[in-house]
Amino acid sequence: MTIKAVLFDLDDTLLWDERSVEEAFDATCQYANEQSGVDPKQLEEAVRAAARQLYATYETYAFTQNIGINPFEALWAHFTGGEHEEFRILQKLAPQYRVAAWTEGLRNLGVDNEKLGQACAERFMEERRKRPYVYEDTFEVLKKLKANYPLLLLTNGAPCLQQEKLDGVPAISSYFDHVVISGRFSEGKPSRIVFEHAMKLLNIRPHEGLMVGDKLTTDIQGSVSIGMHNAWLNRNDKPLTGEIRPEYSIQSLHDLFEVIESINKQQEIVN
């Protein structure tokens, strides 16, 4: 059976989230430098480390791991949406978490200034929201695929934050027949739960779908475990390590057309 639908990850597949976060850190750490003389790069490293460490101490950590909310998303998310009780806990924790991460990062570099930590926490949120970047190949490829295939967006994360990201680039949503956000379930990719839900929406069997994403441990592992075709988007030519092996590796979304053609030809030979 040939490919009948294409499923996409969102962050760092269609949206350039990594760039958005890096530039938000750059701008905020430069602000801190102007206020205190602290080295911007050292501060970014210190805040990232403090955020990771603090994030793992909260009672919501297991939940955020399951649905795919990382420490740096929590530095700017409000967590006002979502039905799970854990989101209400995160909503209360997030403001103090943001301030604590920045304050601790500053303190580790010899700047004991909670007021500056508060200002940096607020500045980071503002800077991140200014930067909804999209890869150059995103719209062109989605437009071409949309003409021939149903498309589904399968993204991990908090419903309110992922929706905010989509709202920041409103044209993206129009290409998708369905949008599935893990925060509306109890688990995220690579769980079978979200993949099975996506297939039900698309009315396809596993081998009739193609999952496209940048993360081996979520997008690729999940699709492999359920028997779905997959393409690992490796834009920066990272070495393949570990036990997870993608069916296809691509460096651009434009390569998807060759992938689909290859899969379809294989099916023709089998038939």
C-alpha positions in Angstrom: 0.0 0.0 0.0 1.4 3.4 -0.9 1.6 6.4 1.4 -1.8 7.8 2.2 -0.9 10.6 4.7 2.0 12.5 6.1 2.5 13.3 9.8 4.8 16.2 11.0 6.5 17.2 14.2 6.4 20.9 14.9 9.4 22.2 16.9 12.6 22.2 15.0 10.9 20.4 12.1 8.6 23.1 10.8 9.3 25.9 13.3 12.9 26.8 14.1 12.4 26.7 17.9 16.1 26.2 18.7 16.9 29.5 17.0 14.1 31.3 18.8 15.3 30.1 22.2 19.0 30.8 21.5 18.2 34.4 20.4 16.0 35.0 23.4 18.8 33.9 25.6 21.3 36.1 23.8 19.1 39.2 24.1 18.3 38.5 27.8 21.9 37.8 28.8 23.1 40.9 27.0 20.6 42.9 29.0 22.0 41.3 32.2 25.5 42.2 31.1 24.4 45.8 30.7 22.9 45.8 34.2 25.6 43.9 36.1 28.7 43.3 33.9 28.1 39.5 33.9 29.5 37.6 30.9 26.5 36.8 28.6 27.6 33.4 27.4 28.6 32.2 30.9 25.2 33.4 32.2 23.3 31.5 29.5 25.2 28.3 30.5 24.5 28.9 34.2 20.8 29.6 33.7 20.3 26.6 31.5 22.0 24.4 34.1 20.0 26.0 37.0 16.8 25.5 35.0 17.4 21.9 34.3 18.3 21.1 37.9 15.4 23.0 39.4 12.9 21.7 36.8 13.7 18.1 37.8 12.9 18.7 41.5 9.2 19.5 40.9 6.4 17.0 41.4 5.3 17.7 37.8 8.6 16.5 36.3 7.5 13.0 35.4 4.4 14.5 33.8 6.4 17.0 31.7 8.7 14.2 30.6 5.8 12.1 29.5 4.2 14.7 27.3 7.4 16.5 26.3 7.7 19.9 28.0 11.4 20.8 28.4 12.9 23.2 31.0 13.3 26.0 28.5 9.7 26.0 27.4 8.7 26.3 31.0 10.8 29.5 31.1 8.2 31.3 29.0 5.0 29.2 29.1 2.0 30.3 31.1 0.4 26.8 31.3 -3.1 28.3 31.4 -4.6 25.6 29.2 -4.9 21.9 29.4 -7.2 19.7 31.4 -4.8 17.7 33.4 -4.4 18.7 37.1 -0.6 18.9 36.6 -1.1 22.0 34.3 -2.7 23.9 37.2 0.3 23.0 39.4 2.7 24.1 36.6 0.7 27.3 36.2 1.4 28.1 39.9 5.0 26.9 39.8 6.1 28.6 36.6 6.5 32.2 37.8 8.7 31.3 40.7 10.6 28.7 38.6 11.5 31.3 36.0 12.8 33.8 38.6 14.6 31.1 40.5 16.4 29.9 37.4 17.7 33.3 36.4 18.5 34.4 39.9 20.4 31.2 40.6 22.3 31.5 37.3 23.3 35.1 38.2 24.3 34.0 41.7 26.5 31.2 40.4 28.5 33.9 38.6 28.8 36.1 41.6 25.8 38.4 41.0 23.3 38.1 44.0 20.4 40.2 42.7 16.9 38.7 42.8 15.5 41.9 41.3 17.7 41.4 38.2 16.6 37.8 38.2 13.0 38.8 38.0 13.7 41.3 35.3 15.6 38.7 33.2 12.8 36.2 33.7 10.3 38.7 32.3 12.7 39.8 29.5 13.3 36.2 28.3 9.5 35.6 28.0 9.2 38.8 25.9 12.2 38.0 23.7 11.1 34.5 23.0 7.6 35.6 22.0 9.1 38.0 19.5 10.7 35.2 17.5 8.4 32.8 15.7 10.8 31.5 13.1 9.9 29.2 10.3 12.4 27.2 8.2 12.7 28.3 4.5 11.4 25.0 3.2 8.4 24.7 5.4 5.6 26.4 3.5 6.8 25.3 0.0 6.9 21.6 1.0 3.6 21.7 3.0 1.9 23.4 0.0 3.1 20.6 -2.4 2.2 17.8 -0.1 -1.2 19.2 0.8 -2.2 18.9 -2.9 -1.9 15.1 -2.7 -2.0 14.0 0.9 -3.9 14.6 4.2 -1.5 16.2 6.7 -1.5 15.8 10.4 0.6 17.8 13.0 1.7 15.6 15.9 3.5 17.6 18.5 4.6 17.1 22.1 4.0 19.8 24.7 1.5 21.9 26.6 -1.7 22.7 24.6 -1.6 26.4 25.4 2.1 26.8 24.5 2.0 24.7 21.3 -1.1 26.6 20.2 0.6 29.9 20.9 3.5 28.8 18.7 1.0 28.0 15.9 -0.8 31.3 16.4 2.6 33.0 16.0 2.8 31.7 12.5 -0.9 31.4 11.6 -0.4 30.2 8.0 0.9 26.8 9.2 -2.3 25.5 10.7 -4.2 25.9 7.4 -2.1 23.1 5.8 -3.2 20.5 8.4 -6.3 18.4 8.4 -5.7 17.6 12.1 -3.5 18.9 14.9 -2.7 16.5 17.8 -1.0 18.0 20.9 0.3 15.5 23.5 -0.7 17.6 26.4 -4.3 16.7 25.7 -3.4 13.1 26.4 -1.6 11.4 29.3 1.5 10.7 27.2 3.3 12.1 24.3 5.5 10.7 21.5 6.9 8.0 21.4 3.8 6.6 23.1 1.5 4.4 21.0 -1.5 6.3 22.4 -0.9 9.5 20.3 0.1 7.6 17.2 -3.0 5.4 17.3 -5.1 8.5 17.8 -3.5 10.2 14.8 -4.0 7.1 12.6 -7.7 7.0 13.6 -8.2 10.6 12.6 -6.5 10.0 9.3 -8.2 6.6 8.8 -5.0 4.9 7.9 -3.0 1.8 8.9 0.5 2.2 10.2 2.3 1.4 7.0 0.1 4.0 5.1 1.6 6.9 7.1 4.9 8.7 7.0 6.2 10.4 10.2 8.6 13.3 9.7 10.5 14.7 12.7 13.9 15.8 14.1 14.0 13.8 17.3 15.0 10.1 17.2 13.7 9.4 20.7 10.2 10.7 20.0 9.3 11.0 16.4 11.4 8.1 15.0 11.1 5.7 18.0 7.4 6.1 18.2 6.8 5.5 14.5 9.2 2.5 14.4 7.4 0.9 17.4 4.0 1.2 15.7 5.2 0.1 12.3 4.9 3.5 10.5 7.3 4.7 7.8 9.5 7.5 9.1 12.0 10.2 8.0 14.5 11.7 10.4 15.0 15.4 9.6 18.7 15.9 10.4 19.3 19.5 9.2 22.7 19.8 10.8 24.1 16.4 9.7 24.4 15.1 13.3 26.0 11.7 13.7 23.6 8.8 14.2 24.2 7.3 17.6 22.4 4.9 19.9 20.1 2.1 18.9 17.3 4.0 17.2 17.6 3.7 13.4 15.4 5.8 11.2 14.1 4.3 7.9 15.2 7.4 6.1 17.5 10.4 7.0 17.0 13.7 5.3 18.6 17.1 5.6 15.7 19.1 4.0 12.0 18.8 3.9 12.4 18.9 0.1 13.9 15.4 0.3 10.5 14.0 1.4 9.3 13.7 -2.2 12.1 11.3 -3.0 11.3 9.4 0.3 7.6 9.0 -0.6 8.5 7.9 -4.2 10.9 5.3 -2.8 8.3 3.9 -0.4 5.7 3.8 -3.1 8.0 2.0 -5.5 8.9 -0.6 -2.9 5.2 -1.3 -2.4 4.7 -1.7 -6.1 7.5 -4.3 -6.3 6.0 -6.2 -3.3 2.5 -6.1 -4.9 
